[in-house]
Structures are given as structure tokens and as C-alpha cells.
Amino acid sequence: MRLLSLAAAAGAAVLAAAPAFAASTQAPLKDVRWSFESPIGFYDQEQLQRGYKVYKEVCSACHAMSMVAFRNLGDKGGPFYDPNYKNPNDNPVVKTLARDVQYPDIDSDTGEAIHRPGTTADYFPNPFPNPVAARAANGGALPPDMSLLEAAREGGARYIYSVVTGDGTTPPAGLTVPTGKYYDPWMAGDLTGNWKGDPKNVPVGGFIAMPPPLTANRVTFDDGTPATIDQEAKDVAAFLTWAADPKMDERKELGIEVMIFLVVFSGLLYASYRSIWRKVGH
Amino acid sequence: MEEHISTYQPKSAFERWLDARLPIVRFSADLMEFPTPRNLNYWWTFGGILAFCLGIQIVTGIVLAMHYDPSGAGAFLSVQRTIMRDVNYGWLVRSIHANGASMFFLAVYIHIARGMYYGSYKAPREVLWLLGCVIYVLMMATAFMGYVLPWGQMSFWGAKVITSLLGAFPVIGDPITKLLWGGFAVDSPTLNRFFSLHYLLPFIIAAVVALHIWALHVPGNNNPTGVNVKSKADTVPFHPYYTVKDMFAVSVFVIVFAIFIFYLPDALQKTDNNIEANPLVTPAHIVPEWYLLPFYAILRAIPDKLTGVLALAAALGSLFALPWIDTSKVRSKRYRPMARNLWLIWVVGVFILGWCGSQEPDGHVFPGGAGPVFIDYGINTVTWLSRIAAIYYFAWFWAITPLLGFFETTLPVPDSLATPVLSHPATVPAGAAAAPQTKG
């Protein structure tokens, strides 16, 4: 019976827990236009390359991206896709990027622990050996894995752009920001407990453990695009969209063909239907 | 209706030999020849659409199972990395399967609504209706367990909330829950047995579908007038008349389906499910898939957990009882204006319940405050709206429907479903219309 009541309590807690979060607020996401928004919109390869650079030089210091391998960078629709190298494992840019990383392995003759240069088959390296180490290095907060970040947040790329550019916004007077945290109006949260002003005007947003990650000229873009905070944020958000949905270009291209086929096929079936039923009242 | 006599003639020595031993060709030929009312409208195409949906789910599911790893440690990775990124067209197969579940429910809801509107559940089709209800319940169980398999946050917490409901039953609740979990919490063993059952149930559904179709072929199809088929002139052979119509409808349905697959693959999915299951972090909103929301609202409308679970069961049970609740002699609501309107309100009520299920229980229905508290919640809360809608849901079944049969005034019902009610007269004049019944 104790387990029964425990299970009941767990269920009730789950049902009751929801309203506690209902006060969570967030500023309306910033409006950004992306090349990949519409049903016929695709990734902008140059933007993905810039975004990869921001990810590599800034984000990857703390965030893992465990589901993306170097070879994926050279896949169709990817940042370094080259039509001359249909097999991404032959793509020289991808090979060089992979080779720059050292991976732990064992020596195939002696079995000793060694480090070897990365191959295109290797997944992006994890900045921390385990989540505990990641938390310990980041003031107790775990930087989320970025493979699916865009798909795992309401608002996707716009959310990422808004949070990244809103991180470190000067908090309104009366809001106590805890040590090691930053105010971000676009981070979903509930600030009631840290607000000393008018209880009817609690500021929207929440706290984020990530220090403002971007500064102007934090990276140097290879294509000469000026590296403003806005540009860096847009590009990295586009790159993270690709990382979460690398098959989008392929999906939309196939979709157009399928839709055309289906419309023609339906038309033919309708004509057959009319023809067969022509002599029958119904 | 008229006795359906087999018109199959074995054409070769082999067919005659086989026909005497296993008349499977005769069986198929008779199915194709089956006399079908000539006035069926597009609402009747959803039976074929549903058969198509089941086939698609089974085929894509078998392919997904080849790449899926049913373990707590590997499930999320096998779906999100292996299937979505590495398997050739894995993203497409998964998108078809995941969105296919929603399309399947969309079609089944239309199919059920059609049966309710045209009185297809009434004698002599009660068993047909009961089998349909069984399929629907099996579909819900299958869909629920399938939703757990990607092992995202919503998968995990949805499984936790729903399986914990069983714990509400005294004495048996606790052991059943533990058996279902395979332990003391939702974990890898739970996922493993859900995968096993998720693979099994569709084949049970397919078997009940076979019975459903068998039960359809005994009394034959109902039709929009609800009037019995009186002569062969009222019918056309299923093939080619309804095969072509069903194929056209399936094709249009697939267009809608394809919009989701290719352009809105995640539209019906919660973003939280792209975060791997974590027993230590509860998502802000735990909401079931859209097709279960009305029942979720009924469950939450009742403060006592056990009563809530029983109400949920009663909401489904009422559907099973419908053939015996309805006292009207007239089948089709075309000729029952009052019944039609009260049923349409019931449909709106189900939509309202669905909306309530997606909201927080203390959310406000109209902008402004929660209103004065009545019993436990303010009257302007989702909880009270779902209570009102739930009361109408049950009142329609257990009060309105049985009483209407005695008090309502019905419109004149046509004598036959043929000539007087045809909405689309033949474009070729009389005489030609006699041809189809004899046509092979």
C-alpha cells in the first residue's frame, strides 16, 4: 500500500507540478528572417560556414554536439558540401577540420592509451569528460548538448538568437541577479522571487548561467563579413538549425517532387472516378 | 438486404482445382463484387483511408524497428542520430510513422463521427460498431506506447503520468503498475516492454480490422439516408465504383499527409521530446498528444484520481454502449434535425474538452481573473469549462440520446435510397443506369 500511495503521490505531483510553472514568462522573441524559413527556403551555405566558426571558436568550449560527425559537415546541404566530393569523407576541408582534433584511442599493437588525429567519421569532441565535470567547470550549470538544441526549444532559431543577444541585459532596478547568473528577458523563467518592485510588474524573462557569449569581432569570418554580435548570433543560430535538422534541404526538395506527383495523380484518379461513375446516378 | 450470391466463375482448370480446395480467388472476387449502396458520399471513403493508414504504419514501423535500440541508454540516440541522420531516408520513414499516427487518428475520428451521424451503429450493425470501438481503444494504447519509444522528455513523463493512473485502483493498482514498469519506476525495462507491445498490437489491430470488415459484409454498408437497400438497383459493385472513389480520396488524404511529412514534420510534436528523457527534470507542461486530449481533460476535471480514471473509462465505454442507448427508429440524422443539432453541440464539446486538455487546469478561459471560486477552482478556469463540457459529453450519451427517440419529431424518410434521393443524377439518360449491376 505504501508503494500505491507513492505512485499516487508521484502522479498527483506531476499533475499538480504543472501550474507551478505556469508563471514562467519570456519576452516576445526577436523577429529574424532566415533563408530556410519558407517551404522552398534552403540553408545559406556561407552562413552555415560562418555559424560553424562561431560554434567552433566560442560555443564548443563548453557545449557538446555529440550527434554531429565531421563527415556531416560535407553532406549535401551542410556547411562544407562540395559537389566535387559526393562522398564527404573525401572532402579535403572536412578532413583537415577533423585532423586538427586529437581523440583518445588505444594503440592497435600494444593496447596502450594513445591520442590520434581525428577522422571524418569522428563525432565532434566533447569539451568535458562527463556531465559532472561540465557542471563543476560552469558554476553548477550543465551546458546543454547542442545537437538538437534548435529542435528542443520553442521558437527554434529565433529563440537561440534572442537568448544569445539578450544574455547579460542590464537588469531593471529592483531585480536581484544571483551570483554567477545573468539576466535574460528571452530566457523562460519566473523572476517573482528576486523582484523587489511592484509585484504586479514582475519583469519578464529569467536567469541564465551562461555569460554573454558573443562580442564584436569575437571571430574573424573568412568571407569578410563584419563580425558584429548580431551577425554572429544569426549565423550560429542558422548553424544550430542545420545541426538539429541536417536533412532539411533534402526533405524540402523531395517534398516538391512528391507534391507535384500527388496532385497529378489525384487529378488522374478524379478523372477516372468521373468516367467510371458517368453512367450511374448517385 | 438481398442475398449476395457469388458470381465467380473459375476460368481455368487450376482455378477450378483451387476453388474446390481453398476458394480464395472466389473470396476476393466476391469482395470486389460486393453490392454497395450507390449513394455513399465522401465520408464513407475514410474506411479505405484507415486501411491505408494501418498499412503505412506497419510498413514504416517494421523498417524503424530494424534501426531502433529499445534500451534506456540507446533509444534516444538510435532515433535522433542513427535513424534521423545516418539511415538512408530514415528521417523520411520516421516522419511518415510519427505524423502517420496523427493522420490515422484524424481519419478514425472522422470515421467514428460519420458512423454517429448516419446511425451506422444501429441494428443490424452493432457488432460492426463494437469491433470499431475495440480498434479505437487498441489504437490509443499502441499510439501511447509508440510515443514513449523515442525516449524524449515527453515520452518519459507521459509514460509516468499515464501508467501512474493505474495506481489509483485499490489493491490491484500497485502490482499492475509495477508489472507494467518492470520495476519501481519508469525505466529501461518499461521501454523494453512497451516496444514489444507496440510491435505486437498493430497486428492485433489488423486482426480486429479483418473482423470489422467481415462484420461489415454481413449486413452490408449503411448509407447517408440510413434506409435499407431494397433491391439490386440501389447498389453498385464495390469494384470499380468504390475502389476508384476510395483511391481518389486516399490520394487527396496523402496530399495533406505529405504537407506534414515534408514541411511540418515537427508541428505535432512537443519540442521537449527532443531532449533526452531525464527522471530528475520535470517538463513545465506535460501534455499528451492531441488525439488523447479530450480524455485527458475529462480525467483532470475530477479532483479524485480514481473517479477521474473511472470517468475516463466511462467516456470510452459510452461509445461502446451507443447502439443500445439510442432509441430512435430513424438511422440517419439527416431526418432527425433535433438529434443532429444536439450531436453537433456534442462534437463542439469534444473540441472544447480537447482544448481544455492542452491548457493548465487553473488557466483562464476568458481574459481576466479566475472569477469567484466555486468548490475548488474559479469559475473562469479551464477546470470548470472542462467539467461543463464533460457533463454534456455524458448527458448526450445517457440522457439526450435515449430520450430523443421518444420525443423528437423526425422528417419524412425516403422510401428507398435510389432515385428520389440521388444528388447527382446520371449524366447519361435512363436505361444506361441498369448496366452497372451486371457488369463484372
Interface residues (C-beta under 8 A of the other chain):
Chain A: M1 L3 L4 A7 A8 A10 G11 A12 V14 L15 A17 A18 P19 F21 A22 S24 P39 M67 N72 P144 S147 L148 A151 A152 R153 E154 A188 A244 P246 K247 E250 R251 K252 L254 G255 V258 M259 L262 V263 F265 S266 L269 Y270 S272 Y273 I276 W277 R278 K279 V280 G281 H282
Chain B: R38 N39 L40 L77 Q80 R81 M84 R85 W91 L92 S95 W157 K160 V161 S164 L165 G167 A168 P170 G173 D174 T177 K178 F184 V236 P240 Y241 V244 K245 M247 F248 S251 V252 V254 I255 A258 I259 I261 F262 Y263 P265 D266 T271 D272 N274 I275 T282 A284 H285 I286 R300 K305 E360 P361 D362 G363 A418 T419 L422 S423 H424 P425 A426 T427 V428 A432 A433 A435 P436
